């Protein structure tokens, strides 16, 4: 099963972040704000999904908790992260992933 089938919508070939959350998760709301700041400064698109509606995706990638970031490139999840320590740490981690994918 590929990512398009799991998400049930067409995904970009360009690198992007898939942000998984649940609506009543307080940590998710804080992480979302941090991600918005970071993604804007790195100019990377973010797709936000309520994982309550994507159980197949959660099971397929063995997502253990929310919030979660899935770094996607060419339709493939290349990295899964649960770390939202700070905007600085998030920026450094995403920048490293972007740098590694451009090679």
Biotite code that builds the C-alpha atoms (Angstrom):
import biotite.structure as struc

atoms = struc.array([
    struc.Atom([0.000, 0.000, 0.000], chain_id="A", res_id=1, res_name="UNK", atom_name="CA", element="C"),
    struc.Atom([1.455, 3.380, -0.938], chain_id="A", res_id=2, res_name="UNK", atom_name="CA", element="C"),
    struc.Atom([1.087, 6.756, 0.736], chain_id="A", res_id=3, res_name="UNK", atom_name="CA", element="C"),
    struc.Atom([-1.474, 8.006, -1.818], chain_id="A", res_id=4, res_name="UNK", atom_name="CA", element="C"),
    struc.Atom([-3.736, 5.061, -0.985], chain_id="A", res_id=5, res_name="UNK", atom_name="CA", element="C"),
    struc.Atom([-3.321, 5.573, 2.762], chain_id="A", res_id=6, res_name="UNK", atom_name="CA", element="C"),
    struc.Atom([-4.073, 9.291, 2.578], chain_id="A", res_id=7, res_name="UNK", atom_name="CA", element="C"),
    struc.Atom([-6.809, 8.977, -0.046], chain_id="A", res_id=8, res_name="UNK", atom_name="CA", element="C"),
    struc.Atom([-5.658, 12.156, -1.799], chain_id="A", res_id=9, res_name="UNK", atom_name="CA", element="C"),
    struc.Atom([-2.939, 12.992, -4.326], chain_id="A", res_id=10, res_name="UNK", atom_name="CA", element="C"),
    struc.Atom([0.375, 13.984, -2.795], chain_id="A", res_id=11, res_name="UNK", atom_name="CA", element="C"),
    struc.Atom([3.111, 16.232, -4.117], chain_id="A", res_id=12, res_name="UNK", atom_name="CA", element="C"),
    struc.Atom([6.386, 14.989, -5.526], chain_id="A", res_id=13, res_name="UNK", atom_name="CA", element="C"),
    struc.Atom([8.082, 17.872, -3.712], chain_id="A", res_id=14, res_name="UNK", atom_name="CA", element="C"),
    struc.Atom([9.249, 17.313, -0.126], chain_id="A", res_id=15, res_name="UNK", atom_name="CA", element="C"),
    struc.Atom([6.625, 18.155, 2.464], chain_id="A", res_id=16, res_name="UNK", atom_name="CA", element="C"),
    struc.Atom([5.745, 17.552, 6.078], chain_id="A", res_id=17, res_name="UNK", atom_name="CA", element="C"),
    struc.Atom([2.748, 15.484, 7.088], chain_id="A", res_id=18, res_name="UNK", atom_name="CA", element="C"),
    struc.Atom([1.659, 16.610, 10.548], chain_id="A", res_id=19, res_name="UNK", atom_name="CA", element="C"),
    struc.Atom([-0.490, 14.092, 12.407], chain_id="A", res_id=20, res_name="UNK", atom_name="CA", element="C"),
    struc.Atom([-2.597, 15.259, 15.326], chain_id="A", res_id=21, res_name="UNK", atom_name="CA", element="C"),
    struc.Atom([-5.846, 14.643, 17.170], chain_id="A", res_id=22, res_name="UNK", atom_name="CA", element="C"),
    struc.Atom([-8.246, 17.498, 17.978], chain_id="A", res_id=23, res_name="UNK", atom_name="CA", element="C"),
    struc.Atom([-8.260, 17.163, 21.774], chain_id="A", res_id=24, res_name="UNK", atom_name="CA", element="C"),
    struc.Atom([-4.476, 16.876, 22.114], chain_id="A", res_id=25, res_name="UNK", atom_name="CA", element="C"),
    struc.Atom([-3.137, 19.986, 23.877], chain_id="A", res_id=26, res_name="UNK", atom_name="CA", element="C"),
    struc.Atom([0.459, 19.144, 22.967], chain_id="A", res_id=27, res_name="UNK", atom_name="CA", element="C"),
    struc.Atom([-0.620, 18.919, 19.319], chain_id="A", res_id=28, res_name="UNK", atom_name="CA", element="C"),
    struc.Atom([-1.884, 22.496, 19.375], chain_id="A", res_id=29, res_name="UNK", atom_name="CA", element="C"),
    struc.Atom([1.432, 23.769, 20.753], chain_id="A", res_id=30, res_name="UNK", atom_name="CA", element="C"),
    struc.Atom([3.428, 21.625, 18.299], chain_id="A", res_id=31, res_name="UNK", atom_name="CA", element="C"),
    struc.Atom([1.301, 22.931, 15.420], chain_id="A", res_id=32, res_name="UNK", atom_name="CA", element="C"),
    struc.Atom([2.187, 26.523, 16.297], chain_id="A", res_id=33, res_name="UNK", atom_name="CA", element="C"),
    struc.Atom([5.880, 25.620, 16.455], chain_id="A", res_id=34, res_name="UNK", atom_name="CA", element="C"),
    struc.Atom([5.626, 23.789, 13.130], chain_id="A", res_id=35, res_name="UNK", atom_name="CA", element="C"),
    struc.Atom([3.862, 26.721, 11.439], chain_id="A", res_id=36, res_name="UNK", atom_name="CA", element="C"),
    struc.Atom([6.724, 29.043, 12.400], chain_id="A", res_id=37, res_name="UNK", atom_name="CA", element="C"),
    struc.Atom([9.407, 26.568, 11.371], chain_id="A", res_id=38, res_name="UNK", atom_name="CA", element="C"),
    struc.Atom([7.823, 25.538, 8.076], chain_id="A", res_id=39, res_name="UNK", atom_name="CA", element="C"),
    struc.Atom([7.293, 29.159, 7.048], chain_id="A", res_id=40, res_name="UNK", atom_name="CA", element="C"),
    struc.Atom([10.939, 29.996, 7.676], chain_id="A", res_id=41, res_name="UNK", atom_name="CA", element="C"),
    struc.Atom([12.116, 26.918, 5.740], chain_id="A", res_id=42, res_name="UNK", atom_name="CA", element="C"),
    struc.Atom([9.506, 27.355, 3.009], chain_id="A", res_id=43, res_name="UNK", atom_name="CA", element="C"),
    struc.Atom([8.365, 23.734, 3.231], chain_id="A", res_id=44, res_name="UNK", atom_name="CA", element="C"),
    struc.Atom([4.717, 22.801, 2.745], chain_id="A", res_id=45, res_name="UNK", atom_name="CA", element="C"),
    struc.Atom([2.815, 21.158, 5.593], chain_id="A", res_id=46, res_name="UNK", atom_name="CA", element="C"),
    struc.Atom([-0.235, 18.946, 5.271], chain_id="A", res_id=47, res_name="UNK", atom_name="CA", element="C"),
    struc.Atom([-2.128, 18.525, 8.535], chain_id="A", res_id=48, res_name="UNK", atom_name="CA", element="C"),
    struc.Atom([-4.248, 15.433, 9.131], chain_id="A", res_id=49, res_name="UNK", atom_name="CA", element="C"),
    struc.Atom([-6.461, 14.351, 11.998], chain_id="A", res_id=50, res_name="UNK", atom_name="CA", element="C"),
    struc.Atom([-5.224, 10.813, 12.629], chain_id="A", res_id=51, res_name="UNK", atom_name="CA", element="C"),
    struc.Atom([-8.655, 9.794, 13.921], chain_id="A", res_id=52, res_name="UNK", atom_name="CA", element="C"),
    struc.Atom([-9.635, 9.637, 10.226], chain_id="A", res_id=53, res_name="UNK", atom_name="CA", element="C"),
    struc.Atom([-6.465, 7.869, 9.014], chain_id="A", res_id=54, res_name="UNK", atom_name="CA", element="C"),
    struc.Atom([-6.310, 4.700, 11.077], chain_id="A", res_id=55, res_name="UNK", atom_name="CA", element="C"),
    struc.Atom([-4.726, 2.752, 8.192], chain_id="A", res_id=56, res_name="UNK", atom_name="CA", element="C"),
    struc.Atom([-1.893, 5.270, 7.988], chain_id="A", res_id=57, res_name="UNK", atom_name="CA", element="C"),
    struc.Atom([-1.334, 5.103, 11.753], chain_id="A", res_id=58, res_name="UNK", atom_name="CA", element="C"),
    struc.Atom([-1.201, 1.323, 11.677], chain_id="A", res_id=59, res_name="UNK", atom_name="CA", element="C"),
    struc.Atom([0.945, 1.095, 8.541], chain_id="A", res_id=60, res_name="UNK", atom_name="CA", element="C"),
    struc.Atom([3.621, 3.454, 9.913], chain_id="A", res_id=61, res_name="UNK", atom_name="CA", element="C"),
    struc.Atom([3.169, 2.212, 13.490], chain_id="A", res_id=62, res_name="UNK", atom_name="CA", element="C"),
    struc.Atom([2.511, 5.724, 14.773], chain_id="A", res_id=63, res_name="UNK", atom_name="CA", element="C"),
    struc.Atom([2.786, 5.492, 18.529], chain_id="A", res_id=64, res_name="UNK", atom_name="CA", element="C"),
    struc.Atom([1.628, 8.927, 19.660], chain_id="A", res_id=65, res_name="UNK", atom_name="CA", element="C"),
    struc.Atom([0.650, 12.401, 18.598], chain_id="A", res_id=66, res_name="UNK", atom_name="CA", element="C"),
    struc.Atom([1.788, 14.878, 17.572], chain_id="A", res_id=67, res_name="UNK", atom_name="CA", element="C"),
    struc.Atom([3.865, 13.261, 14.855], chain_id="A", res_id=68, res_name="UNK", atom_name="CA", element="C"),
    struc.Atom([5.796, 14.529, 11.842], chain_id="A", res_id=69, res_name="UNK", atom_name="CA", element="C"),
    struc.Atom([6.270, 12.441, 8.738], chain_id="A", res_id=70, res_name="UNK", atom_name="CA", element="C"),
    struc.Atom([8.832, 13.834, 6.295], chain_id="A", res_id=71, res_name="UNK", atom_name="CA", element="C"),
    struc.Atom([7.707, 12.875, 2.782], chain_id="A", res_id=72, res_name="UNK", atom_name="CA", element="C"),
    struc.Atom([9.725, 13.012, -0.422], chain_id="A", res_id=73, res_name="UNK", atom_name="CA", element="C"),
    struc.Atom([8.708, 11.527, -3.779], chain_id="A", res_id=74, res_name="UNK", atom_name="CA", element="C"),
    struc.Atom([5.671, 9.927, -2.171], chain_id="A", res_id=75, res_name="UNK", atom_name="CA", element="C"),
    struc.Atom([7.747, 8.074, 0.412], chain_id="A", res_id=76, res_name="UNK", atom_name="CA", element="C"),
    struc.Atom([7.912, 8.672, 4.144], chain_id="A", res_id=77, res_name="UNK", atom_name="CA", element="C"),
    struc.Atom([11.622, 9.111, 4.834], chain_id="A", res_id=78, res_name="UNK", atom_name="CA", element="C"),
    struc.Atom([11.510, 10.063, 8.490], chain_id="A", res_id=79, res_name="UNK", atom_name="CA", element="C"),
    struc.Atom([9.064, 9.950, 11.393], chain_id="A", res_id=80, res_name="UNK", atom_name="CA", element="C"),
    struc.Atom([9.585, 12.197, 14.389], chain_id="A", res_id=81, res_name="UNK", atom_name="CA", element="C"),
    struc.Atom([7.795, 12.806, 17.647], chain_id="A", res_id=82, res_name="UNK", atom_name="CA", element="C"),
    struc.Atom([10.229, 15.522, 18.827], chain_id="A", res_id=83, res_name="UNK", atom_name="CA", element="C"),
    struc.Atom([8.877, 19.020, 19.399], chain_id="A", res_id=84, res_name="UNK", atom_name="CA", element="C"),
    struc.Atom([11.333, 20.272, 22.004], chain_id="A", res_id=85, res_name="UNK", atom_name="CA", element="C"),
    struc.Atom([11.582, 23.819, 20.693], chain_id="A", res_id=86, res_name="UNK", atom_name="CA", element="C"),
    struc.Atom([11.262, 25.834, 17.503], chain_id="A", res_id=87, res_name="UNK", atom_name="CA", element="C"),
    struc.Atom([15.058, 25.845, 17.250], chain_id="A", res_id=88, res_name="UNK", atom_name="CA", element="C"),
    struc.Atom([15.338, 22.057, 17.514], chain_id="A", res_id=89, res_name="UNK", atom_name="CA", element="C"),
    struc.Atom([12.491, 21.550, 15.072], chain_id="A", res_id=90, res_name="UNK", atom_name="CA", element="C"),
    struc.Atom([14.101, 23.989, 12.628], chain_id="A", res_id=91, res_name="UNK", atom_name="CA", element="C"),
    struc.Atom([17.472, 22.229, 12.856], chain_id="A", res_id=92, res_name="UNK", atom_name="CA", element="C"),
    struc.Atom([15.936, 18.772, 12.383], chain_id="A", res_id=93, res_name="UNK", atom_name="CA", element="C"),
    struc.Atom([13.808, 19.787, 9.391], chain_id="A", res_id=94, res_name="UNK", atom_name="CA", element="C"),
    struc.Atom([16.646, 21.747, 7.828], chain_id="A", res_id=95, res_name="UNK", atom_name="CA", element="C"),
    struc.Atom([18.879, 18.678, 8.123], chain_id="A", res_id=96, res_name="UNK", atom_name="CA", element="C"),
    struc.Atom([16.240, 16.528, 6.405], chain_id="A", res_id=97, res_name="UNK", atom_name="CA", element="C"),
    struc.Atom([15.831, 19.088, 3.618], chain_id="A", res_id=98, res_name="UNK", atom_name="CA", element="C"),
    struc.Atom([19.588, 19.318, 3.135], chain_id="A", res_id=99, res_name="UNK", atom_name="CA", element="C"),
    struc.Atom([19.920, 15.539, 2.980], chain_id="A", res_id=100, res_name="UNK", atom_name="CA", element="C"),
    struc.Atom([17.132, 15.218, 0.406], chain_id="A", res_id=101, res_name="UNK", atom_name="CA", element="C"),
    struc.Atom([18.610, 17.756, -1.972], chain_id="A", res_id=102, res_name="UNK", atom_name="CA", element="C"),
    struc.Atom([21.694, 15.597, -2.588], chain_id="A", res_id=103, res_name="UNK", atom_name="CA", element="C"),
])
